[in-house]
Amino acid sequence: MKTSKTFSIHFWLSTAKKKDDSAPIYARITVDGKRAEISLKRSISVTYWDTRSKRANWRVPAGKALNVYLDQVYADLLACHKQLLGESKYGTAQAIKAKYLGEDDRIPSRSLHKH
């Protein structure tokens, strides 16, 4: 079984897709330097995003709820990675993304990710 040496999950704002002051939030999965990005279908004002913690400022309206959502996405992505490793499959960034989005053809159409 091949295992990854590095694995990380980060949240970031796509300022290139910013409209007015609001930018969409993405999750980036990195495994051994290879990336996969997932749009979380959420956006936030650039002013309310803490670039250091990669989370919303919890003092602003809806900031706390958004951070709870981001924590759940993080936990779901970790679960997908763990499941792939448990199945003795190499957990690439793309494989984790596919499993999270329910696009992995080896699992039923249900996904860990609920909108």
All heavy atoms as an XYZ file, in Angstrom:
925
protein
N       0.836     -1.168      0.000
C       0.000      0.000      0.000
C       0.890      1.243      0.000
O       1.801      1.377      0.798
C      -0.897     -0.014      1.238
C      -1.670      1.272      1.407
S      -2.779      1.286      2.825
C      -1.655      1.719      4.130
N       0.606      2.141     -0.885
C       1.344      3.383     -0.972
C       0.664      4.418     -0.072
O      -0.540      4.570     -0.108
C       1.323      3.849     -2.433
C       2.271      4.949     -2.742
C       2.263      5.198     -4.240
C       3.236      6.290     -4.592
N       3.203      6.630     -5.987
N       1.431      5.090      0.752
C       0.842      6.096      1.630
C       1.394      7.468      1.284
O       2.504      7.589      0.762
C       1.137      5.804      3.118
O       2.545      5.758      3.285
C       0.513      4.500      3.560
N       0.607      8.484      1.581
C       1.055      9.835      1.277
C       2.004     10.330      2.350
O       1.910      9.934      3.509
C      -0.145     10.771      1.157
O      -0.806     10.846      2.388
N       2.902     11.178      1.951
C       3.837     11.764      2.896
C       3.275     13.058      3.470
O       3.520     13.390      4.598
C       5.172     12.025      2.211
C       5.860     10.745      1.799
C       7.182     11.034      1.123
C       7.820      9.745      0.694
N       8.215      9.719     -0.679
N       2.531     13.792      2.653
C       1.941     15.040      3.121
C       0.464     15.064      2.782
O       0.035     14.546      1.750
C       2.613     16.265      2.479
O       2.381     16.241      1.075
C       4.101     16.292      2.759
N      -0.314     15.668      3.665
C      -1.745     15.792      3.467
C      -2.203     17.035      4.218
O      -1.864     17.213      5.384
C      -2.472     14.553      4.007
C      -3.969     14.713      4.088
C      -4.726     14.776      2.934
C      -4.600     14.806      5.308
C      -6.105     14.930      3.003
C      -5.976     14.951      5.388
C      -6.732     15.015      4.223
N      -2.937     17.910      3.524
C      -3.450     19.093      4.213
C      -4.753     19.550      3.577
O      -5.050     19.252      2.423
C      -2.425     20.229      4.194
O      -2.209     20.664      2.870
N      -5.523     20.277      4.382
C      -6.782     20.873      3.940
C      -6.745     22.332      4.368
O      -6.454     22.632      5.533
C      -7.989     20.189      4.608
C      -8.035     18.704      4.257
C      -9.293     20.880      4.189
C      -9.003     17.909      5.114
N      -6.987     23.221      3.428
C      -7.009     24.650      3.726
C      -8.242     25.273      3.096
O      -8.707     24.822      2.044
C      -5.768     25.357      3.172
C      -4.497     24.896      3.778
N      -4.087     25.267      5.026
C      -3.540     24.072      3.308
C      -2.935     24.694      5.300
N      -2.580     23.959      4.272
N      -8.738     26.325      3.721
C      -9.830     27.105      3.152
C      -9.257     28.431      2.697
O      -8.361     28.990      3.329
C     -10.928     27.334      4.198
C     -11.534     26.050      4.679
C     -11.277     25.579      5.951
C     -12.349     25.297      3.840
C     -11.829     24.381      6.394
C     -12.893     24.099      4.265
C     -12.629     23.645      5.542
N      -9.776     28.942      1.580
C      -9.266     30.193      1.045
C     -10.348     30.903      0.251
O     -11.328     30.289     -0.174
C      -8.017     29.954      0.198
C      -8.226     29.053     -0.974
C      -8.337     27.697     -0.960
C      -8.391     29.432     -2.338
N      -8.540     27.217     -2.226
C      -8.577     28.253     -3.099
C      -8.383     30.653     -2.995
C      -8.762     28.267     -4.467
C      -8.570     30.655     -4.370
C      -8.746     29.478     -5.095
N     -10.160     32.196      0.084
C     -11.078     32.998     -0.722
C     -10.514     33.144     -2.123
O      -9.327     33.397     -2.293
C     -11.241     34.401     -0.129
C     -11.938     34.530      1.206
C     -12.109     36.008      1.546
C     -13.280     33.847      1.197
N     -11.374     33.009     -3.112
C     -10.956     33.228     -4.492
C     -11.214     34.698     -4.830
O     -12.293     35.054     -5.313
C     -11.727     32.321     -5.447
O     -11.349     32.593     -6.774
N     -10.233     35.529     -4.549
C     -10.409     36.958     -4.798
C     -10.486     37.269     -6.288
O     -10.998     38.317     -6.673
C      -9.274     37.776     -4.147
O      -8.018     37.253     -4.581
C      -9.360     37.712     -2.631
N     -10.027     36.345     -7.129
C     -10.151     36.541     -8.575
C     -11.623     36.512     -9.006
O     -11.987     37.097    -10.018
C      -9.370     35.468     -9.315
N     -12.460     35.837     -8.214
C     -13.886     35.733     -8.534
C     -14.723     36.648     -7.637
O     -15.924     36.465     -7.502
C     -14.352     34.285     -8.376
C     -13.656     33.352     -9.346
C     -14.112     31.932     -9.164
C     -13.374     31.022    -10.144
N     -13.775     29.644    -10.017
N     -14.079     37.644     -7.056
C     -14.745     38.557     -6.130
C     -15.759     39.420     -6.875
O     -15.494     39.915     -7.968
C     -13.698     39.436     -5.451
C     -14.242     40.404     -4.443
C     -13.134     41.086     -3.684
C     -12.550     42.206     -4.510
N     -11.682     43.099     -3.775
N     -16.936     39.569     -6.268
C     -17.962     40.470     -6.789
C     -18.288     41.446     -5.677
O     -18.634     41.038     -4.570
C     -19.217     39.698     -7.202
C     -18.996     38.832     -8.418
C     -20.254     38.108     -8.821
C     -19.937     37.212    -10.009
N     -20.944     36.209    -10.251
N     -18.189     42.734     -5.996
C     -18.304     43.782     -4.979
C     -17.249     43.511     -3.913
O     -16.082     43.482     -4.214
C     -19.721     43.842     -4.400
C     -20.759     44.185     -5.467
O     -20.446     45.020     -6.336
O     -21.861     43.622     -5.435
N     -17.665     43.237     -2.680
C     -16.690     42.957     -1.614
C     -16.721     41.493     -1.204
O     -16.030     41.072     -0.302
C     -16.994     43.853     -0.399
C     -15.948     43.718      0.698
O     -14.746     43.706      0.357
O     -16.338     43.606      1.868
N     -17.539     40.682     -1.887
C     -17.747     39.289     -1.500
C     -16.977     38.339     -2.417
O     -16.983     38.504     -3.636
C     -19.248     38.985     -1.569
O     -19.516     37.753     -1.004
N     -16.336     37.342     -1.806
C     -15.555     36.363     -2.576
C     -15.980     34.948     -2.172
O     -16.297     34.698     -1.016
C     -14.065     36.547     -2.325
N     -15.989     34.022     -3.142
C     -16.357     32.637     -2.821
C     -15.278     31.919     -2.019
O     -14.093     32.200     -2.164
C     -16.542     31.985     -4.198
C     -15.775     32.833     -5.139
C     -15.742     34.210     -4.559
N     -15.737     30.986     -1.177
C     -14.828     30.212     -0.322
C     -14.575     28.857     -0.973
O     -15.511     28.206     -1.445
C     -15.436     30.016      1.081
C     -15.743     31.363      1.712
C     -14.489     29.198      1.959
C     -16.550     31.270      2.988
N     -13.327     28.449     -0.986
C     -12.916     27.167     -1.545
C     -12.177     26.356     -0.496
O     -11.553     26.912      0.406
C     -11.970     27.368     -2.746
C     -12.675     27.760     -4.015
C     -13.133     29.049     -4.212
C     -12.892     26.820     -5.018
C     -13.784     29.419     -5.376
C     -13.533     27.174     -6.187
C     -13.977     28.465     -6.361
O     -14.629     28.813     -7.510
N     -12.238     25.037     -0.648
C     -11.409     24.130      0.141
C     -10.326     23.607     -0.797
O     -10.616     23.247     -1.938
C     -12.230     22.972      0.687
N      -9.106     23.584     -0.320
C      -7.998     23.042     -1.112
C      -7.431     21.838     -0.373
O      -7.021     21.936      0.771
C      -6.916     24.081     -1.315
C      -5.703     23.519     -2.064
C      -4.649     24.564     -2.307
N      -5.127     25.508     -3.300
C      -4.772     26.797     -3.346
N      -3.952     27.286     -2.451
N      -5.243     27.578     -4.284
N      -7.428     20.700     -1.064
C      -6.852     19.467     -0.530
C      -5.502     19.302     -1.212
O      -5.420     19.368     -2.434
C      -7.740     18.253     -0.876
C      -9.165     18.490     -0.415
C      -7.167     16.974     -0.280
C     -10.180     17.642     -1.156
N      -4.471     19.077     -0.431
C      -3.139     18.870     -0.993
C      -2.589     17.551     -0.478
O      -2.565     17.311      0.734
C      -2.185     20.017     -0.602
O      -2.791     21.264     -0.936
C      -0.858     19.888     -1.318
N      -2.188     16.694     -1.408
C      -1.560     15.413     -1.071
C      -0.283     15.305     -1.890
O      -0.335     15.336     -3.123
C      -2.495     14.213     -1.373
C      -1.796     12.902     -1.057
C      -3.802     14.326     -0.610
N       0.828     15.231     -1.201
C       2.140     15.131     -1.855
C       2.336     16.201     -2.928
O       2.834     15.931     -4.021
C       2.343     13.740     -2.460
C       2.483     12.664     -1.406
O       2.782     13.006     -0.252
O       2.279     11.478     -1.736
N       1.901     17.422     -2.630
C       2.100     18.540     -3.544
C       1.071     18.662     -4.656
O       1.075     19.640     -5.395
N       0.189     17.692     -4.803
C      -0.860     17.736     -5.830
C      -2.123     18.289     -5.191
O      -2.540     17.846     -4.120
C      -1.148     16.338     -6.395
C       0.072     15.629     -6.903
C       0.354     16.004     -8.318
C       1.416     15.071     -8.862
N       2.364     15.666     -9.694
N      -2.771     19.250     -5.870
C      -3.920     19.931     -5.308
C      -5.230     19.558     -5.985
O      -5.261     19.231     -7.161
C      -3.768     21.441     -5.483
C      -2.625     22.045     -4.769
C      -2.615     23.517     -5.080
N      -1.499     24.192     -4.453
C      -1.184     25.444     -4.685
N      -1.884     26.150     -5.539
N      -0.167     25.991     -4.068
N      -6.290     19.686     -5.203
C      -7.654     19.610     -5.723
C      -8.440     20.677     -4.977
O      -8.265     20.854     -3.768
C      -8.261     18.234     -5.492
N      -9.273     21.392     -5.694
C     -10.036     22.467     -5.072
C     -11.522     22.208     -5.216
O     -11.979     21.681     -6.230
C      -9.662     23.805     -5.704
C      -8.215     24.156     -5.418
C      -7.725     25.372     -6.171
O      -8.464     25.896     -7.021
O      -6.587     25.787     -5.908
N     -12.263     22.579     -4.170
C     -13.704     22.386     -4.144
C     -14.359     23.708     -3.791
O     -14.028     24.314     -2.769
C     -14.110     21.345     -3.071
C     -13.428     20.008     -3.315
C     -15.627     21.185     -3.013
C     -13.581     19.023     -2.162
N     -15.294     24.149     -4.627
C     -16.078     25.323     -4.291
C     -17.074     24.929     -3.216
O     -17.787     23.934     -3.351
C     -16.821     25.842     -5.522
O     -17.749     26.830     -5.126
N     -17.135     25.694     -2.145
C     -18.041     25.373     -1.050
C     -19.407     26.036     -1.221
O     -20.273     25.905     -0.367
C     -17.419     25.767      0.286
C     -16.116     25.041      0.615
C     -15.591     25.469      1.970
C     -16.299     23.532      0.556
N     -19.584     26.745     -2.336
C     -20.862     27.405     -2.644
C     -21.263     28.389     -1.545
O     -22.431     28.608     -1.281
C     -21.992     26.384     -2.856
C     -21.659     25.256     -3.798
C     -21.574     25.748     -5.219
C     -21.475     24.559     -6.164
N     -20.470     24.668     -7.144
N     -20.270     28.965     -0.898
C     -20.488     29.988      0.116
C     -19.565     31.153     -0.209
O     -18.503     30.968     -0.793
C     -20.140     29.485      1.526
C     -20.885     28.282      2.008
C     -22.201     28.702      2.617
N     -22.827     27.739      3.488
C     -23.339     26.565      3.135
N     -23.204     26.142      1.918
N     -23.954     25.794      4.001
N     -19.951     32.331      0.196
C     -19.072     33.484      0.011
C     -19.154     34.367      1.243
O     -20.067     34.237      2.062
C     -19.441     34.263     -1.250
O     -20.780     34.686     -1.182
N     -18.170     35.242      1.358
C     -18.088     36.128      2.515
C     -17.393     37.412      2.071
O     -16.606     37.407      1.118
C     -17.317     35.459      3.684
C     -17.410     36.301      4.953
C     -15.885     35.171      3.302
C     -16.872     35.614      6.190
N     -17.679     38.473      2.774
C     -16.994     39.736      2.529
C     -15.506     39.544      2.813
O     -15.129     38.942      3.821
C     -17.574     40.819      3.427
O     -16.757     41.969      3.380
N     -14.695     40.061      1.932
C     -13.241     39.933      2.085
C     -12.787     40.543      3.415
O     -11.878     40.033      4.062
C     -12.519     40.601      0.893
C     -11.013     40.598      1.070
C     -12.901     39.916     -0.400
N     -13.463     41.579      3.850
C     -13.101     42.240      5.116
C     -13.361     41.348      6.324
O     -12.719     41.510      7.355
C     -13.926     43.533      5.328
O     -14.849     43.711      4.288
C     -13.065     44.731      5.495
N     -14.292     40.406      6.211
C     -14.654     39.545      7.336
C     -13.902     38.215      7.340
O     -14.171     37.356      8.159
C     -16.155     39.264      7.356
C     -16.997     40.500      7.543
C     -18.245     40.593      6.980
C     -16.540     41.580      8.291
C     -19.028     41.726      7.145
C     -17.311     42.710      8.463
C     -18.554     42.780      7.895
O     -19.314     43.893      8.071
N     -12.976     38.022      6.416
C     -12.209     36.789      6.330
C     -10.870     36.984      7.015
O     -10.138     37.930      6.738
C     -11.998     36.386      4.875
C     -11.291     35.087      4.707
C      -9.990     34.903      4.351
C     -11.846     33.775      4.875
N      -9.697     33.563      4.284
C     -10.817     32.844      4.600
C     -13.104     33.299      5.231
C     -11.017     31.477      4.677
C     -13.304     31.934      5.294
C     -12.269     31.035      5.022
N     -10.525     36.104      7.928
C      -9.240     36.162      8.622
C      -8.253     35.274      7.870
O      -8.354     34.048      7.921
C      -9.412     35.687     10.073
C      -8.134     35.787     10.889
O      -7.047     36.016     10.305
O      -8.220     35.628     12.114
N      -7.319     35.898      7.175
C      -6.374     35.132      6.349
C      -5.426     34.284      7.189
O      -4.943     33.262      6.729
C      -5.543     36.067      5.439
O      -4.931     37.063      6.237
C      -6.421     36.705      4.398
N      -5.178     34.692      8.410
C      -4.275     33.923      9.273
C      -4.930     32.609      9.713
O      -4.335     31.540      9.619
C      -3.861     34.737     10.486
C      -2.971     33.930     11.430
C      -2.445     34.772     12.537
N      -1.276     35.489     12.019
C      -0.714     36.516     12.601
N      -1.211     36.998     13.712
N       0.347     37.077     12.085
N      -6.171     32.681     10.207
C      -6.846     31.475     10.689
C      -7.582     30.733      9.574
O      -8.026     29.604      9.770
C      -7.845     31.826     11.796
O      -8.927     32.559     11.261
N      -7.709     31.388      8.409
C      -8.435     30.824      7.262
C      -9.878     30.487      7.646
O     -10.436     29.461      7.266
C      -7.709     29.610      6.706
C      -6.344     29.958      6.140
C      -5.638     28.740      5.638
C      -4.350     28.963      4.964
N      -3.394     29.856      5.441
N     -10.465     31.394      8.394
C     -11.852     31.274      8.849
C     -12.483     32.665      8.841
O     -11.794     33.682      8.759
C     -11.914     30.734     10.292
C     -11.405     29.315     10.480
C     -12.447     28.312      9.981
N     -12.197     26.963     10.413
C     -11.424     26.089      9.805
N     -10.758     26.434      8.741
N     -11.300     24.863     10.252
N     -13.811     32.667      8.979
C     -14.537     33.923      9.071
C     -14.303     34.537     10.446
O     -14.094     33.823     11.426
C     -16.023     33.684      8.861
N     -14.351     35.845     10.501
C     -14.295     36.525     11.786
C     -15.567     36.157     12.534
O     -16.670     36.439     12.075
C     -14.189     38.037     11.573
C     -14.057     38.811     12.860
O     -14.504     38.369     13.914
N     -13.438     39.973     12.763
N     -15.452     35.548     13.684
C     -16.613     35.037     14.405
C     -17.458     36.148     15.021
O     -18.575     35.910     15.459
C     -16.201     34.024     15.461
C     -15.283     34.574     16.512
C     -13.920     34.619     16.443
C     -15.634     35.156     17.751
N     -13.408     35.204     17.567
C     -14.448     35.540     18.406
C     -16.852     35.391     18.391
C     -14.434     36.152     19.642
C     -16.822     35.997     19.641
C     -15.642     36.376     20.242
N     -16.950     37.360     15.037
C     -17.697     38.477     15.626
C     -18.693     39.107     14.654
O     -19.502     39.931     15.064
C     -16.734     39.550     16.124
C     -15.900     39.084     17.284
C     -15.001     40.209     17.792
N     -14.181     39.715     18.880
C     -12.887     39.915     18.957
N     -12.253     40.591     18.034
N     -12.214     39.434     19.974
N     -18.614     38.753     13.391
C     -19.527     39.341     12.396
C     -20.766     38.468     12.233
O     -20.740     37.274     12.565
C     -18.828     39.528     11.031
C     -17.644     40.456     11.164
C     -18.407     38.221     10.430
N     -21.854     39.057     11.718
C     -23.069     38.265     11.513
C     -22.773     37.035     10.637
O     -22.083     37.134      9.632
C     -24.009     39.226     10.787
C     -23.495     40.588     11.106
C     -22.018     40.444     11.321
N     -23.268     35.915     11.044
C     -23.124     34.632     10.339
C     -21.701     34.084     10.345
O     -21.462     33.013      9.804
C     -23.652     34.731      8.913
N     -20.754     34.766     10.944
C     -19.371     34.288     10.981
C     -19.225     32.994     11.760
O     -18.535     32.075     11.332
N     -19.877     32.917     12.900
C     -19.780     31.718     13.735
C     -20.393     30.518     13.021
O     -19.817     29.433     13.000
C     -20.466     31.953     15.077
C     -20.232     30.868     16.071
C     -20.772     31.240     17.443
C     -20.431     30.162     18.447
N     -20.909     30.479     19.780
N     -21.571     30.719     12.395
C     -22.232     29.631     11.667
C     -21.386     29.167     10.481
O     -21.291     27.964     10.205
C     -23.610     30.077     11.183
N     -20.755     30.106      9.793
C     -19.889     29.745      8.664
C     -18.705     28.924      9.146
O     -18.340     27.925      8.527
C     -19.410     30.995      7.926
C     -18.467     30.747      6.750
C     -19.109     29.857      5.685
C     -18.028     32.063      6.144
N     -18.125     29.290     10.275
C     -16.991     28.534     10.811
C     -17.398     27.129     11.236
O     -16.634     26.177     11.059
C     -16.337     29.286     11.965
C     -15.567     30.499     11.489
O     -15.167     30.577     10.332
N     -15.380     31.456     12.369
N     -18.601     26.973     11.773
C     -19.106     25.638     12.117
C     -19.222     24.804     10.842
O     -18.836     23.633     10.811
C     -20.463     25.734     12.857
C     -21.134     24.370     12.964
C     -20.268     26.344     14.237
N     -19.728     25.418      9.768
C     -19.822     24.734      8.481
C     -18.437     24.332      7.974
O     -18.233     23.194      7.525
C     -20.535     25.629      7.460
C     -20.534     25.067      6.063
C     -21.355     23.992      5.720
C     -19.703     25.592      5.083
C     -21.348     23.465      4.437
C     -19.691     25.070      3.803
C     -20.516     24.010      3.479
O     -20.493     23.483      2.214
N     -17.474     25.229      8.048
C     -16.110     24.926      7.590
C     -15.500     23.795      8.409
O     -14.805     22.929      7.857
C     -15.229     26.176      7.652
C     -15.601     27.320      6.713
C     -14.686     28.512      6.939
C     -15.586     26.885      5.260
N     -15.762     23.782      9.709
C     -15.263     22.697     10.553
C     -15.870     21.356     10.132
O     -15.190     20.323     10.143
C     -15.573     22.966     12.025
C     -14.740     24.098     12.606
O     -13.702     24.452     12.007
O     -15.145     24.638     13.660
N     -17.157     21.357      9.750
C     -17.815     20.127      9.304
C     -17.233     19.645      7.966
O     -16.985     18.462      7.778
C     -19.329     20.326      9.182
C     -20.070     19.052      8.834
C     -19.870     17.953      9.867
O     -20.115     18.173     11.046
N     -19.414     16.792      9.440
N     -17.003     20.576      7.057
C     -16.384     20.229      5.767
C     -15.003     19.623      6.022
O     -14.646     18.593      5.435
C     -16.273     21.469      4.850
C     -15.408     21.180      3.630
C     -17.661     21.934      4.422
N     -14.238     20.232      6.908
C     -12.904     19.734      7.253
C     -12.985     18.302      7.786
O     -12.245     17.414      7.346
C     -12.270     20.664      8.302
C     -10.827     20.380      8.606
C      -9.818     20.973      7.867
C     -10.464     19.516      9.646
C      -8.478     20.716      8.147
C      -9.133     19.259      9.920
C      -8.149     19.865      9.171
O      -6.831     19.606      9.434
N     -13.924     18.068      8.712
C     -14.097     16.721      9.282
C     -14.518     15.717      8.216
O     -14.030     14.579      8.198
C     -15.129     16.765     10.407
N     -15.407     16.121      7.307
C     -15.847     15.228      6.232
C     -14.702     14.874      5.282
O     -14.567     13.725      4.853
C     -16.995     15.862      5.439
C     -18.296     15.945      6.228
O     -18.401     15.302      7.295
O     -19.208     16.664      5.773
N     -13.872     15.858      4.958
C     -12.724     15.600      4.083
C     -11.715     14.669      4.759
O     -11.172     13.773      4.113
C     -12.061     16.912      3.669
C     -12.847     17.760      2.665
C     -12.247     19.149      2.544
C     -12.918     17.076      1.310
N     -11.494     14.863      6.052
C     -10.617     13.947      6.790
C     -11.180     12.534      6.782
O     -10.437     11.559      6.624
C     -10.442     14.414      8.237
C      -9.495     15.571      8.491
C      -9.523     15.965      9.963
C      -8.088     15.232      8.060
N     -12.504     12.413      6.949
C     -13.149     11.092      6.938
C     -12.984     10.419      5.576
O     -12.748      9.210      5.499
C     -14.625     11.219      7.301
N     -13.098     11.185      4.494
C     -12.903     10.627      3.149
C     -11.475     10.114      2.989
O     -11.249      9.022      2.451
C     -13.198     11.683      2.089
S     -14.930     12.119      1.944
N     -10.505     10.891      3.454
C      -9.098     10.484      3.386
C      -8.871      9.205      4.179
O      -8.250      8.251      3.696
C      -8.221     11.623      3.907
C      -6.760     11.330      3.870
N      -6.011     11.156      5.005
C      -5.910     11.159      2.832
C      -4.760     10.906      4.677
N      -4.670     10.908      3.363
N      -9.398      9.174      5.385
C      -9.244      8.008      6.246
C      -9.904      6.775      5.623
O      -9.359      5.670      5.665
C      -9.858      8.294      7.616
C      -9.656      7.200      8.621
C     -10.217      7.605      9.972
C     -10.027      6.475     10.968
N     -10.563      6.825     12.281
N     -11.079      6.966      5.021
C     -11.780      5.850      4.391
C     -10.982      5.294      3.212
O     -10.872      4.078      3.050
C     -13.171      6.301      3.935
C     -14.049      5.171      3.460
C     -15.459      5.652      3.126
O     -15.769      6.828      3.207
N     -16.298      4.721      2.738
N     -10.421      6.169      2.402
C      -9.600      5.708      1.270
C      -8.383      4.929      1.767
O      -8.042      3.879      1.211
C      -9.152      6.889      0.411
C     -10.217      7.506     -0.489
C      -9.717      8.811     -1.084
C     -10.623      6.540     -1.584
N      -7.750      5.420      2.813
C      -6.590      4.712      3.353
C      -7.011      3.380      3.963
O      -6.293      2.385      3.852
C      -5.873      5.570      4.391
C      -5.170      6.816      3.866
C      -4.531      7.598      5.010
C      -4.147      6.479      2.805
N      -8.182      3.347      4.599
C      -8.705      2.112      5.179
C      -9.028      1.067      4.136
O      -8.991     -0.137      4.402
N      -9.349      1.520      2.928
C      -9.629      0.606      1.817
C      -8.349      0.244      1.073
O      -8.399     -0.320     -0.017
C     -10.613      1.264      0.838
C     -11.979      1.531      1.427
C     -12.844      2.429      0.538
O     -12.361      2.889     -0.519
O     -13.999      2.660      0.913
N      -7.211      0.604      1.649
C      -5.893      0.365      1.050
C      -5.763      1.001     -0.317
O      -5.135      0.463     -1.224
C      -5.604     -1.141      0.957
O      -5.556     -1.693      2.241
N      -6.357      2.173     -0.464
C      -6.241      2.926     -1.709
C      -5.393      4.152     -1.442
O      -5.417      4.713     -0.357
C      -7.626      3.346     -2.209
C      -8.473      2.156     -2.557
C      -9.826      2.586     -3.007
C     -10.626      1.334     -3.297
N     -12.028      1.509     -3.087
N      -4.661      4.548     -2.454
C      -3.831      5.733     -2.320
C      -4.736      6.955     -2.343
O      -5.447      7.189     -3.300
C      -2.801      5.774     -3.446
C      -1.857      6.924     -3.347
C      -1.059      7.092     -2.219
C      -1.742      7.851     -4.368
C      -0.180      8.141     -2.119
C      -0.857      8.905     -4.275
C      -0.086      9.046     -3.148
O       0.781     10.098     -3.044
N      -4.733      7.713     -1.273
C      -5.603      8.876     -1.144
C      -5.051     10.091     -1.842
O      -4.446     10.944     -1.216
N      -5.256     10.179     -3.155
C      -4.836     11.370     -3.880
C      -5.812     12.500     -3.593
O      -6.943     12.271     -3.144
C      -4.800     11.124     -5.401
O      -6.135     10.882     -5.854
C      -3.891      9.957     -5.757
N      -5.399     13.709     -3.882
C      -6.269     14.867     -3.680
C      -7.538     14.724     -4.517
O      -8.646     14.995     -4.047
C      -5.523     16.153     -4.035
N      -7.391     14.260     -5.761
C      -8.556     14.084     -6.637
C      -9.482     12.981     -6.131
O     -10.702     13.091     -6.226
C      -8.111     13.779     -8.073
C      -7.495     14.964     -8.785
C      -8.452     16.136     -8.964
O      -9.656     15.956     -9.120
N      -7.918     17.341     -8.920
N      -8.921     11.904     -5.587
C      -9.741     10.806     -5.063
C     -10.526     11.254     -3.835
O     -11.699     10.907     -3.674
C      -8.855      9.612     -4.706
N      -9.896     12.052     -2.988
C     -10.582     12.575     -1.800
C     -11.707     13.508     -2.231
O     -12.826     13.437     -1.716
C      -9.578     13.288     -0.870
C      -8.574     12.281     -0.314
C     -10.303     14.005      0.264
C      -7.355     12.908      0.328
N     -11.423     14.370     -3.197
C     -12.443     15.288     -3.712
C     -13.626     14.510     -4.292
O     -14.784     14.812     -4.003
C     -11.837     16.197     -4.789
C     -12.840     17.107     -5.458
C     -12.193     17.934     -6.557
C     -13.211     18.787     -7.271
N     -12.583     19.632     -8.310
N     -13.337     13.493     -5.096
C     -14.398     12.690     -5.725
C     -15.250     11.989     -4.670
O     -16.484     11.963     -4.765
C     -13.787     11.673     -6.685
N     -14.615     11.442     -3.648
C     -15.360     10.762     -2.590
C     -16.221     11.761     -1.824
O     -17.373     11.499     -1.530
C     -14.408     10.023     -1.647
C     -15.140      9.183     -0.599
C     -14.221      8.230      0.103
C     -14.088      6.885     -0.504
N     -15.275      6.131     -0.801
N     -15.679     12.914     -1.528
C     -16.422     13.948     -0.801
C     -17.647     14.417     -1.588
O     -18.724     14.603     -1.026
C     -15.496     15.130     -0.499
C     -16.191     16.291      0.156
C     -16.528     16.250      1.502
C     -16.524     17.426     -0.557
C     -17.175     17.309      2.116
C     -17.169     18.487      0.039
C     -17.492     18.420      1.383
O     -18.138     19.475      1.985
N     -17.474     14.584     -2.885
C     -18.568     15.082     -3.724
C     -19.531     13.981     -4.153
O     -20.528     14.243     -4.821
C     -18.014     15.789     -4.963
C     -17.228     17.068     -4.688
C     -16.622     17.603     -5.974
C     -18.108     18.116     -4.027
N     -19.221     12.719     -3.794
C     -20.093     11.613     -4.178
C     -19.905     11.196     -5.615
O     -20.764     10.538     -6.199
N     -18.781     11.573     -6.210
C     -18.500     11.228     -7.602
C     -17.646      9.980     -7.724
O     -17.264      9.590     -8.818
C     -17.800     12.407     -8.291
C     -18.670     13.639     -8.358
C     -17.920     14.875     -8.797
O     -16.674     14.818     -8.932
O     -18.572     15.903     -8.993
N     -17.353      9.360     -6.603
C     -16.574      8.124     -6.588
C     -17.515      6.997     -7.004
O     -18.476      6.706     -6.307
C     -16.023      7.896     -5.179
C     -15.123      6.686     -5.081
O     -15.002      5.954     -6.081
O     -14.552      6.472     -4.011
N     -17.265      6.356     -8.127
C     -18.196      5.347     -8.655
C     -18.207      4.043     -7.859
O     -19.028      3.176     -8.093
C     -17.914      5.061    -10.125
C     -16.490      4.572    -10.375
O     -15.729      4.389     -9.406
O     -16.150      4.375    -11.552
N     -17.324      3.929     -6.869
C     -17.298      2.711     -6.063
C     -18.208      2.802     -4.840
O     -18.339      1.859     -4.098
C     -15.866      2.413     -5.617
C     -14.972      2.033     -6.784
C     -13.537      1.859     -6.354
N     -12.921      3.067     -5.845
C     -12.420      4.050     -6.599
N     -12.495      3.971     -7.903
N     -11.857      5.099     -6.068
N     -18.823      3.965     -4.626
C     -19.727      4.107     -3.486
C     -21.116      4.453     -3.997
O     -21.264      4.920     -5.127
C     -19.238      5.201     -2.499
C     -19.197      6.561     -3.201
C     -17.920      4.847     -1.886
C     -18.956      7.717     -2.251
N     -22.162      4.227     -3.224
C     -23.505      4.618     -3.642
C     -23.574      6.120     -3.899
O     -22.687      6.868     -3.498
C     -24.388      4.235     -2.451
C     -23.583      3.299     -1.638
C     -22.144      3.586     -1.934
N     -24.634      6.580     -4.515
C     -24.742      7.988     -4.912
C     -24.801      8.934     -3.719
O     -24.681     10.130     -3.874
C     -25.965      8.191     -5.787
O     -27.123      7.833     -5.070
N     -24.987      8.399     -2.524
C     -24.970      9.265     -1.347
C     -23.553      9.761     -1.087
O     -22.587      9.074     -1.335
C     -25.443      8.514     -0.114
C     -26.883      8.138     -0.177
C     -27.327      7.528      1.125
N     -26.237      6.898      1.867
C     -26.300      5.703      2.386
N     -27.353      4.962      2.228
N     -25.279      5.228      3.077
N     -23.462     10.944     -0.550
C     -22.165     11.524     -0.255
C     -22.125     11.947      1.208
O     -23.158     12.164      1.823
C     -21.967     12.754     -1.142
O     -20.852     13.489     -0.726
N     -20.934     12.062      1.742
C     -20.801     12.600      3.091
C     -21.220     14.062      3.104
O     -21.624     14.601      4.096
C     -19.330     12.526      3.537
C     -18.800     11.172      3.926
C     -17.310     11.272      4.205
C     -19.518     10.653      5.165
N     -21.088     14.709      1.951
C     -21.356     16.131      1.852
C     -22.835     16.382      1.663
O     -23.426     15.969      0.689
C     -20.560     16.701      0.666
C     -20.675     18.165      0.499
N     -20.317     19.035      1.496
C     -21.100     18.911     -0.522
C     -20.505     20.264      1.056
N     -20.982     20.203     -0.158
N     -23.459     17.036      2.626
C     -24.875     17.385      2.547
C     -24.982     18.889      2.407
O     -24.334     19.624      3.112
C     -25.601     16.944      3.826
C     -25.413     15.492      4.171
C     -26.558     14.681      3.652
C     -26.571     13.279      4.170
N     -25.617     12.380      3.685
N     -25.804     19.338      1.472
C     -25.979     20.795      1.283
C     -26.998     21.323      2.227
O     -27.958     20.935      2.591
C     -26.389     21.113     -0.146
C     -25.264     20.858     -1.112
N     -24.219     21.735     -1.261
C     -24.987     19.827     -1.906
C     -23.382     21.252     -2.146
N     -23.817     20.102     -2.552
